[in-house]
Amino acid sequence: KRQPILILYASVTGNAAAYAAKLGSVFRACSHVTFFDCCGTNSADDLQIMSQINSATLLIFITSTQGNGELPSLSRKFFSTLFSKKGNVLLDKNCAVLGFGSSAYPIFCGAAIELSSKIIENGGIEIVPSGLC
């Protein structure tokens, strides 16, 4: 059976989105891959994403870094909603985080570091250490 993988990406310039697409094409050979744009216009209000999170066996978070090492501004509402859900949507979920950033920021890949911390706080299982690029 092909396992469901959900790739959630937050991209400012398109680099994280492009990498999400490339990673998804690799996983498609053995898994059912779904993508979710965390910066989408109504991403925080998308009820379907919670059922996709529930059914996925692996959640892969890919994010760029903005400002002083922060999550992209258009994704903050979605992540705030995700991490404030009652019942810990991420409880015992296998997760992985990949962050893109620049050493010019005070906190290199701060967005990925923040996501990793929030995932663990919310009961998610980070199956590999966060990748910081």
Phi, psi and omega in degrees: 000134178282122183284141178280126176241135178247122177255114179256122184234148177229110188231135177267308184260354180105350181294314179295321178296318180295319179293322177302317179296317179295316179296319178300322180294329177290314183289337182300337180295334184229358186218164171266115187253133175236145180247149175220125179272105182291346179263003181300156185308313183245029186301323182289339181259005183282106182287332181296329183296325180294322177289327176294321177297316180298322185273344181287143175270343178214132175249125177246119180260125178236124183221147170270175179242142182229157176058231182266045179090030185254166172297151175305136186303323181288348180262347188298322179295316178299310183294324176299317178294314181301315185277355178255002181297135175289146179089006177047080180305330184268000184306122179062019177275135174286127184225156173217147182233133174232126182240143175246140180199185179231142178291354176287339178283146179302326178239104181298125181055039181303326180296316180293321178298317178297314179300314180303314179298315181293322178299313180295317177303328183264016172087005177286157180249113178277106189284341174221154176299149179304137175269126182241114184245000000 
